């Protein structure tokens, strides 16, 4: 897991592949904020991004998820959310795969809680459990950009 802000990328200590993505002019906070909602994938890029609104909820109503094949870069464009996270895989036989490579953990341990506002990001590598879209105070609609980066791009 890595956290940072789009306007302070050097402070985040990003691996080169992730830094190359977030350093692109079309991935700046202003550019992402101006982009229409929906899926966006630049030509010849193995990664893609979903941009759009989502509703935060109380922690007890949110699931904990992880992925095997993709890393997530979750960027808040509007609003505030809390993301709770773990630092060890929770994968167990019997976990539900809701969509391709979207696994819902049957047991959740969240020793880390991160509050994200406009321009803040959190990166979750394959296997890292995360419980996104937890309400900070009251449920609210946030607008996020969620990048999906293939595992192979991260491996050297």
Backbone as a chain_set.jsonl record, in Angstrom:
{"seq": "XXXXXXXXXXXXXXXXXXXXXXXXXXXXXXXXXXXXXXXXXXXXXXXXXXXXXXXXXXXXXXXXXXXXXXXXXXXXXXXXXXXXXXXXXXXXXXXXXXXXXXXXXXXXXXXXXXXXXXXXXXXXXXXXXXXXXXXXXXXXXXXXXXXXXXXXXXXX", "coords": {"N": [[0.841, -1.164, 0.0], [0.495, 2.181, -0.815], [0.372, 5.627, -0.138], [-0.518, 8.969, -1.116], [-0.428, 12.24, -2.705], [-1.686, 13.686, -5.659], [-0.51, 16.079, -6.426], [1.948, 15.989, -5.254], [3.77, 13.983, -6.052], [6.57, 13.121, -5.943], [6.998, 12.693, -3.207], [5.718, 10.329, -2.577], [7.157, 8.02, -3.164], [6.923, 6.216, -5.328], [6.913, 3.151, -7.269], [8.655, 2.857, -10.421], [6.905, 2.166, -12.657], [4.336, 2.897, -11.763], [4.722, 5.557, -11.17], [5.213, 6.563, -13.738], [2.672, 6.371, -14.839], [1.059, 8.118, -13.203], [2.426, 10.486, -13.526], [1.78, 11.39, -16.021], [0.466, 13.987, -18.104], [-2.295, 13.78, -18.671], [-3.219, 12.499, -16.457], [-3.19, 14.182, -14.36], [-4.501, 15.975, -11.504], [-6.23, 18.042, -12.297], [-6.77, 17.299, -14.972], [-7.947, 14.723, -14.693], [-10.166, 15.426, -13.153], [-11.6, 16.945, -14.978], [-12.33, 15.118, -16.868], [-14.847, 13.11, -18.467], [-17.286, 10.961, -16.859], [-16.867, 7.42, -16.692], [-15.267, 4.629, -18.385], [-11.836, 4.889, -19.145], [-9.141, 4.506, -21.282], [-6.026, 5.075, -22.29], [-4.565, 5.025, -25.569], [-2.629, 2.218, -26.489], [-1.945, 1.541, -23.858], [-1.613, -0.688, -21.118], [-3.097, -0.452, -18.845], [-6.136, 0.795, -17.319], [-8.781, 3.134, -16.484], [-11.46, 3.859, -14.31], [-13.81, 6.378, -13.977], [-15.923, 8.186, -11.884], [-18.982, 8.735, -9.949], [-19.543, 7.62, -6.559], [-21.019, 6.159, -3.672], [-20.406, 6.77, -0.296], [-20.492, 4.799, 2.7], [-21.474, 3.708, 6.043], [-18.848, 2.022, 7.85], [-19.555, -0.61, 8.642], [-21.262, -1.45, 6.666], [-19.787, -1.793, 4.402], [-17.851, -3.812, 2.166], [-14.835, -5.818, 2.267], [-12.27, -5.983, -0.04], [-10.094, -7.6, -2.456], [-7.599, -8.159, -4.975], [-6.194, -10.325, -7.459], [-4.945, -10.066, -9.906], [-4.671, -7.386, -10.561], [-3.496, -4.135, -9.64], [-4.785, -1.482, -7.681], [-5.197, 1.983, -8.109], [-6.532, 4.353, -6.303], [-8.098, 7.349, -6.537], [-9.293, 10.249, -5.087], [-11.492, 12.584, -6.375], [-13.543, 14.377, -5.831], [-14.947, 15.192, -2.732], [-14.795, 13.277, 0.391], [-13.429, 10.333, 1.812], [-13.002, 7.397, 3.82], [-10.604, 4.902, 3.759], [-10.118, 1.694, 4.763], [-7.569, -0.631, 5.545], [-5.573, -3.609, 5.152], [-2.428, -5.256, 5.77], [-1.62, -7.718, 5.108], [-2.319, -10.611, 3.192], [-5.675, -11.706, 2.999], [-6.865, -13.722, 1.726], [-8.915, -16.522, 1.308], [-10.065, -19.87, 0.9], [-13.253, -20.106, -0.427], [-13.862, -17.417, -0.425], [-15.754, -14.882, -2.023], [-15.975, -14.325, -5.495], [-16.982, -11.624, -6.957], [-16.966, -10.203, -9.359], [-14.927, -10.575, -12.288], [-11.788, -11.007, -10.925], [-12.405, -9.52, -8.627], [-12.435, -9.967, -5.502], [-14.15, -10.774, -2.548], [-13.438, -10.54, 0.76], [-13.934, -12.924, 3.288], [-13.252, -12.699, 5.904], [-12.141, -9.913, 7.738], [-9.449, -7.77, 8.483], [-8.349, -4.754, 9.59], [-5.864, -2.909, 10.143], [-5.08, -0.384, 9.399], [-6.237, 2.874, 8.741], [-7.251, 5.269, 6.485], [-7.813, 8.595, 5.646], [-9.051, 10.126, 2.839], [-8.998, 12.937, 0.714], [-9.739, 15.427, -1.796], [-7.636, 14.864, -4.503], [-5.951, 13.165, -3.106], [-4.473, 9.89, -3.008], [-4.6, 6.297, -2.835], [-2.802, 3.333, -3.127], [-3.205, -0.016, -3.868], [-1.728, -3.071, -3.914], [-1.733, -6.218, -5.749], [-3.425, -8.656, -3.883], [-3.535, -7.161, -1.527], [-5.736, -6.34, 1.016], [-8.579, -4.171, 1.053], [-10.944, -1.777, 2.189], [-12.893, 0.238, 0.802], [-14.591, 3.414, 0.341], [-15.745, 4.085, 2.819], [-17.709, 6.019, 4.965], [-16.774, 9.248, 6.125], [-17.823, 11.128, 8.093], [-20.644, 11.491, 7.657], [-22.592, 9.596, 5.296], [-21.844, 10.224, 1.865], [-21.786, 11.387, -1.543], [-19.048, 10.715, -3.509], [-16.554, 11.494, -5.963], [-14.524, 9.566, -7.931], [-11.409, 8.427, -9.345], [-10.446, 5.376, -10.423], [-7.781, 3.538, -11.042], [-6.778, 0.66, -12.826], [-4.203, -1.44, -12.761], [-2.273, -3.74, -14.457], [-0.879, -6.642, -12.952], [1.427, -7.696, -14.154], [2.728, -5.453, -15.148], [3.903, -4.401, -12.947], [5.766, -6.189, -12.107], [9.168, -7.077, -12.186]], "CA": [[0.0, 0.0, 0.0], [1.188, 3.468, -0.886], [-0.543, 6.764, -0.145], [0.109, 10.211, -1.544], [-1.276, 13.257, -3.317], [-1.296, 13.867, -7.058], [0.326, 17.274, -6.569], [3.211, 15.788, -4.524], [4.179, 12.618, -6.414], [7.899, 12.707, -5.476], [6.965, 12.297, -1.799], [5.045, 9.044, -2.406], [8.073, 6.9, -3.326], [6.262, 5.267, -6.226], [7.701, 2.36, -8.217], [8.697, 3.547, -11.72], [5.733, 1.937, -13.515], [3.211, 3.687, -11.255], [5.095, 6.974, -11.326], [5.015, 6.907, -15.149], [1.233, 6.564, -15.065], [0.543, 9.306, -12.514], [3.141, 11.665, -14.023], [1.247, 11.794, -17.324], [-0.383, 15.183, -18.028], [-3.721, 13.425, -18.678], [-3.535, 11.91, -15.159], [-3.104, 15.209, -13.314], [-5.767, 16.199, -10.797], [-7.097, 18.877, -13.146], [-7.2, 16.531, -16.152], [-8.886, 13.682, -14.268], [-11.398, 16.088, -12.71], [-12.313, 17.445, -16.162], [-12.708, 13.988, -17.722], [-16.203, 12.573, -18.303], [-17.417, 9.696, -16.159], [-16.822, 6.219, -17.52], [-13.97, 3.96, -18.528], [-10.87, 5.584, -19.99], [-7.904, 3.767, -21.482], [-5.229, 5.682, -23.353], [-4.108, 4.117, -26.614], [-1.391, 1.461, -26.244], [-1.661, 1.38, -22.429], [-2.216, -1.909, -20.579], [-3.925, -0.095, -17.702], [-7.313, 1.604, -17.617], [-9.271, 3.902, -15.341], [-12.894, 4.151, -14.201], [-14.045, 7.654, -13.303], [-17.34, 8.4, -11.648], [-19.465, 8.909, -8.579], [-19.791, 6.466, -5.71], [-21.619, 6.538, -2.4], [-19.777, 6.231, 0.91], [-21.428, 4.186, 3.645], [-20.824, 3.34, 7.304], [-17.909, 0.9, 7.706], [-20.22, -1.908, 8.818], [-21.986, -1.801, 5.441], [-18.839, -1.913, 3.287], [-17.111, -5.067, 2.075], [-13.382, -5.761, 2.082], [-11.958, -6.647, -1.303], [-8.714, -7.712, -2.902], [-7.464, -8.584, -6.369], [-4.993, -11.127, -7.729], [-4.343, -9.721, -11.197], [-4.599, -5.94, -10.766], [-3.294, -3.173, -8.556], [-5.712, -0.344, -7.719], [-4.826, 3.328, -7.68], [-7.808, 5.0, -6.025], [-7.878, 8.783, -6.41], [-10.502, 11.018, -4.798], [-11.58, 13.821, -7.155], [-14.481, 15.245, -5.121], [-15.456, 14.609, -1.499], [-13.898, 12.64, 1.351], [-13.754, 8.96, 2.19], [-12.023, 6.65, 4.586], [-10.312, 3.552, 3.277], [-9.47, 0.853, 5.773], [-6.733, -1.57, 4.807], [-4.72, -4.567, 5.841], [-1.098, -5.353, 5.173], [-1.383, -9.126, 4.823], [-3.4, -11.213, 2.416], [-6.757, -12.355, 3.735], [-7.471, -14.673, 0.795], [-9.269, -17.828, 1.853], [-10.976, -20.679, 0.108], [-14.628, -19.738, -0.116], [-14.114, -15.999, -0.672], [-16.634, -14.696, -3.179], [-15.488, -13.526, -6.623], [-18.189, -10.935, -7.432], [-16.694, -9.892, -10.76], [-13.584, -11.093, -12.531], [-10.714, -10.474, -10.088], [-12.896, -8.726, -7.499], [-12.665, -10.942, -4.446], [-14.671, -10.232, -1.299], [-12.862, -11.302, 1.874], [-14.924, -13.37, 4.267], [-12.781, -12.175, 7.186], [-11.467, -8.64, 7.492], [-8.616, -7.168, 9.509], [-7.998, -3.429, 9.061], [-5.063, -2.149, 11.092], [-4.781, 0.946, 8.874], [-7.379, 3.652, 8.297], [-6.726, 6.428, 5.771], [-8.822, 9.541, 5.174], [-8.642, 10.705, 1.564], [-9.75, 14.063, 0.181], [-9.451, 15.775, -3.193], [-6.261, 14.722, -4.962], [-5.256, 12.096, -2.382], [-4.622, 8.56, -3.595], [-4.11, 5.105, -2.147], [-2.495, 2.271, -4.074], [-3.278, -1.35, -3.283], [-1.118, -4.055, -4.79], [-2.459, -7.495, -5.745], [-3.452, -9.357, -2.611], [-3.722, -6.286, -0.374], [-7.154, -6.102, 1.284], [-8.969, -2.779, 1.29], [-12.368, -1.5, 2.388], [-13.032, 1.609, 0.312], [-15.887, 4.105, 0.399], [-16.309, 4.218, 4.158], [-18.07, 7.413, 5.242], [-15.944, 9.944, 7.104], [-18.763, 11.491, 9.15], [-21.949, 11.096, 7.128], [-22.49, 9.132, 3.916], [-21.854, 11.267, 0.853], [-21.353, 10.988, -2.872], [-17.709, 11.141, -3.883], [-16.194, 11.198, -7.351], [-13.208, 8.949, -7.861], [-10.76, 7.775, -10.473], [-9.844, 4.124, -9.963], [-6.926, 2.951, -12.067], [-6.521, -0.771, -12.732], [-2.875, -1.636, -13.344], [-2.03, -5.176, -14.459], [0.212, -7.154, -12.13], [2.627, -7.885, -14.984], [3.399, -4.152, -15.311], [4.596, -4.111, -11.7], [6.802, -7.191, -11.852], [10.405, -6.857, -12.963]], "C": [[0.892, 1.235, 0.0], [0.125, 4.553, -0.86], [0.216, 8.004, -0.585], [-0.918, 11.186, -2.069], [-0.768, 13.501, -4.727], [-0.393, 15.078, -7.268], [1.656, 17.167, -5.82], [3.738, 14.375, -4.797], [5.57, 12.233, -5.916], [7.913, 12.22, -4.022], [6.409, 10.901, -1.579], [5.977, 7.843, -2.557], [7.522, 5.818, -4.231], [7.256, 4.43, -7.023], [7.625, 3.026, -9.595], [7.448, 3.359, -12.581], [4.539, 2.775, -13.067], [3.494, 5.18, -11.375], [4.881, 7.425, -12.769], [3.546, 7.145, -15.459], [0.79, 7.903, -14.475], [1.244, 10.59, -12.923], [2.591, 12.176, -15.357], [0.376, 13.049, -17.166], [-1.878, 14.856, -17.99], [-4.148, 12.702, -17.402], [-3.361, 12.91, -14.018], [-4.474, 15.354, -12.647], [-6.725, 17.006, -11.656], [-7.629, 18.086, -14.329], [-8.201, 15.446, -15.778], [-10.218, 14.291, -13.842], [-12.242, 16.554, -13.884], [-12.834, 16.322, -17.06], [-14.141, 13.537, -17.422], [-16.165, 11.27, -17.516], [-17.387, 8.543, -17.163], [-15.421, 5.629, -17.546], [-13.104, 4.744, -19.507], [-9.615, 4.739, -20.063], [-7.132, 4.418, -22.618], [-4.73, 4.614, -24.339], [-2.757, 3.505, -26.245], [-1.005, 1.359, -24.769], [-2.321, 0.099, -21.925], [-3.128, -1.653, -19.386], [-5.137, 0.699, -18.181], [-7.795, 2.252, -16.331], [-10.786, 4.048, -15.435], [-13.028, 5.457, -13.435], [-15.539, 7.796, -13.088], [-17.692, 8.528, -10.188], [-19.632, 7.566, -7.869], [-20.3, 6.99, -4.37], [-20.835, 5.938, -1.245], [-20.882, 5.709, 1.829], [-20.712, 3.973, 4.977], [-19.948, 2.097, 7.107], [-18.59, -0.454, 7.76], [-20.96, -2.368, 7.562], [-21.071, -2.018, 4.242], [-18.122, -3.26, 3.332], [-15.604, -4.791, 1.982], [-13.051, -6.579, 0.853], [-10.459, -6.744, -1.513], [-8.742, -8.239, -4.337], [-6.2, -9.434, -6.487], [-4.223, -10.582, -8.924], [-4.083, -8.236, -11.396], [-4.2, -5.23, -9.489], [-4.325, -2.068, -8.761], [-4.957, 0.925, -7.35], [-6.154, 4.056, -7.519], [-7.545, 6.466, -5.696], [-9.214, 9.475, -6.136], [-10.438, 12.327, -5.589], [-12.491, 14.848, -6.494], [-14.942, 14.508, -3.868], [-14.361, 14.038, -0.617], [-14.37, 11.218, 1.603], [-12.669, 8.437, 3.112], [-11.853, 5.307, 3.904], [-9.596, 2.842, 4.41], [-8.721, -0.247, 5.023], [-5.978, -2.501, 5.739], [-3.405, -4.691, 5.101], [-0.7, -6.796, 4.898], [-2.576, -9.672, 4.076], [-4.416, -11.88, 3.341], [-7.388, -13.473, 2.917], [-7.682, -16.029, 1.452], [-10.142, -18.561, 0.853], [-12.394, -20.31, 0.526], [-14.904, -18.247, -0.236], [-14.893, -15.871, -1.978], [-15.952, -13.846, -4.25], [-16.717, -12.895, -7.27], [-18.135, -10.595, -8.902], [-15.329, -10.498, -11.036], [-12.536, -10.294, -11.746], [-11.174, -9.426, -9.067], [-13.329, -9.715, -6.432], [-13.12, -10.229, -3.179], [-14.181, -11.125, -0.165], [-13.948, -11.675, 2.869], [-14.536, -12.923, 5.682], [-11.98, -10.916, 6.911], [-10.684, -8.196, 8.719], [-8.096, -5.866, 8.909], [-7.159, -2.641, 10.065], [-4.765, -0.713, 10.652], [-6.075, 1.608, 8.417], [-6.85, 4.96, 7.72], [-7.897, 7.309, 5.35], [-8.282, 10.216, 3.914], [-9.581, 11.829, 1.17], [-9.303, 14.33, -1.246], [-7.958, 15.691, -3.512], [-5.459, 13.651, -4.24], [-5.469, 10.77, -3.105], [-4.097, 7.501, -2.641], [-3.926, 4.028, -3.206], [-2.496, 0.949, -3.317], [-2.759, -2.342, -4.303], [-1.93, -5.349, -4.765], [-2.297, -8.205, -4.399], [-3.704, -8.478, -1.402], [-5.209, -5.985, -0.155], [-7.431, -4.629, 1.56], [-10.49, -2.655, 1.335], [-12.56, -0.02, 2.053], [-14.446, 2.135, 0.566], [-16.556, 4.054, 1.766], [-16.553, 5.707, 4.414], [-17.147, 7.993, 6.302], [-16.809, 10.323, 8.3], [-20.154, 10.99, 8.773], [-21.739, 10.536, 5.717], [-22.608, 10.3, 2.941], [-21.488, 10.665, -0.493], [-19.964, 11.567, -3.113], [-17.539, 10.874, -5.374], [-14.748, 10.726, -7.317], [-12.724, 8.544, -9.24], [-10.088, 6.533, -9.895], [-9.1, 3.505, -11.141], [-6.76, 1.466, -11.781], [-5.23, -1.035, -13.506], [-2.562, -3.134, -13.297], [-0.777, -5.543, -13.659], [1.514, -7.244, -12.926], [3.409, -6.585, -15.179], [4.253, -3.821, -14.078], [5.764, -5.049, -11.432], [8.012, -6.927, -12.752], [11.106, -8.166, -13.228]], "O": [[1.893, 1.314, 0.712], [-0.919, 4.41, -1.498], [1.436, 8.082, -0.446], [-2.122, 10.992, -1.905], [0.44, 13.521, -4.964], [0.41, 15.092, -8.201], [2.409, 18.138, -5.755], [4.108, 13.659, -3.866], [5.746, 11.091, -5.492], [8.765, 11.41, -3.655], [6.6, 10.331, -0.505], [5.627, 6.746, -2.121], [7.642, 4.631, -3.93], [8.314, 4.923, -7.413], [6.635, 3.689, -9.903], [6.978, 4.325, -13.182], [3.809, 3.308, -13.903], [2.59, 5.968, -11.653], [4.42, 8.542, -13.006], [3.212, 8.023, -16.254], [0.208, 8.728, -15.179], [0.716, 11.678, -12.693], [2.915, 13.289, -15.77], [-0.373, 13.159, -16.195], [-2.649, 15.571, -17.351], [-5.313, 12.328, -17.269], [-3.381, 12.531, -12.847], [-5.484, 14.899, -13.184], [-7.911, 16.683, -11.732], [-8.811, 18.186, -14.659], [-9.202, 15.266, -16.472], [-11.278, 13.738, -14.136], [-13.47, 16.559, -13.8], [-13.685, 16.557, -17.917], [-14.589, 13.577, -16.276], [-15.155, 10.566, -17.501], [-17.817, 8.673, -18.309], [-14.521, 6.07, -16.83], [-13.571, 5.2, -20.551], [-9.086, 4.305, -19.039], [-7.534, 4.326, -23.778], [-4.51, 3.46, -23.972], [-1.863, 4.193, -25.752], [0.161, 1.111, -24.462], [-3.471, -0.175, -22.269], [-3.856, -2.551, -18.962], [-5.16, 1.208, -19.301], [-7.297, 1.966, -15.243], [-11.328, 4.326, -16.504], [-12.432, 5.626, -12.371], [-16.331, 7.556, -14.0], [-16.837, 8.443, -9.307], [-19.834, 6.528, -8.498], [-20.035, 8.132, -3.995], [-20.618, 4.727, -1.21], [-22.039, 6.122, 1.744], [-19.485, 4.047, 5.04], [-20.269, 1.228, 6.296], [-18.237, -1.355, 6.999], [-21.252, -3.556, 7.417], [-21.544, -2.394, 3.17], [-17.825, -3.78, 4.408], [-15.173, -3.682, 1.664], [-13.489, -7.721, 0.713], [-9.668, -6.073, -0.85], [-9.771, -8.699, -4.833], [-5.258, -9.277, -5.71], [-2.993, -10.63, -8.951], [-3.349, -7.859, -12.309], [-4.529, -5.675, -8.389], [-4.692, -1.76, -9.895], [-4.176, 0.942, -6.399], [-6.827, 4.342, -8.51], [-6.868, 6.789, -4.72], [-10.167, 9.293, -6.894], [-9.468, 13.079, -5.491], [-12.243, 16.05, -6.585], [-15.289, 13.329, -3.934], [-13.172, 14.273, -0.834], [-15.569, 10.94, 1.604], [-11.563, 8.974, 3.168], [-12.826, 4.657, 3.521], [-8.598, 3.329, 4.941], [-9.185, -0.732, 3.992], [-5.776, -2.225, 6.921], [-3.286, -4.28, 3.947], [0.433, -7.064, 4.499], [-3.71, -9.247, 4.299], [-4.059, -12.526, 4.326], [-8.345, -14.105, 3.365], [-6.778, -16.602, 2.06], [-10.863, -17.95, 0.064], [-12.687, -20.215, 1.718], [-16.061, -17.834, -0.157], [-14.707, -16.654, -2.909], [-15.417, -12.777, -3.954], [-17.418, -13.549, -8.043], [-19.138, -10.688, -9.609], [-14.638, -10.9, -10.1], [-12.42, -9.077, -11.89], [-10.401, -8.543, -8.693], [-14.446, -10.232, -6.458], [-12.549, -9.211, -2.787], [-14.473, -12.321, -0.135], [-14.777, -10.845, 3.243], [-15.397, -12.788, 6.552], [-11.218, -10.864, 5.945], [-11.184, -8.237, 9.843], [-7.477, -5.871, 7.845], [-7.695, -1.787, 10.77], [-4.255, 0.085, 11.439], [-6.912, 0.97, 7.779], [-6.095, 5.675, 8.378], [-8.864, 6.822, 4.764], [-7.198, 10.8, 3.923], [-10.801, 11.701, 1.274], [-8.566, 13.536, -1.831], [-7.132, 16.352, -2.883], [-4.39, 13.264, -4.712], [-6.506, 10.55, -3.731], [-3.272, 7.768, -1.767], [-4.781, 3.835, -4.071], [-1.869, 0.816, -2.266], [-3.279, -2.443, -5.414], [-2.731, -5.555, -3.854], [-1.196, -8.332, -3.863], [-4.056, -8.993, -0.341], [-5.867, -5.438, -1.04], [-6.642, -3.935, 2.201], [-11.212, -3.342, 0.612], [-12.408, 0.852, 2.908], [-15.352, 1.396, 0.95], [-17.782, 3.988, 1.865], [-15.704, 6.545, 4.113], [-16.783, 7.312, 7.26], [-16.543, 9.874, 9.415], [-20.754, 10.178, 9.477], [-20.815, 10.952, 5.019], [-23.372, 11.239, 3.163], [-20.944, 9.563, -0.566], [-19.74, 12.765, -2.94], [-18.301, 10.111, -5.967], [-13.87, 11.384, -6.758], [-13.507, 8.348, -10.169], [-9.262, 6.631, -8.987], [-9.703, 3.018, -12.097], [-6.619, 1.062, -10.627], [-5.169, -0.879, -14.725], [-2.582, -3.735, -12.223], [0.236, -4.844, -13.694], [2.581, -6.902, -12.416], [4.627, -6.619, -15.356], [5.209, -3.051, -14.167], [6.645, -4.742, -10.629], [7.87, -6.597, -13.929], [12.159, -8.184, -13.865]]}, "num_chains": 1, "name": "protein.A"}
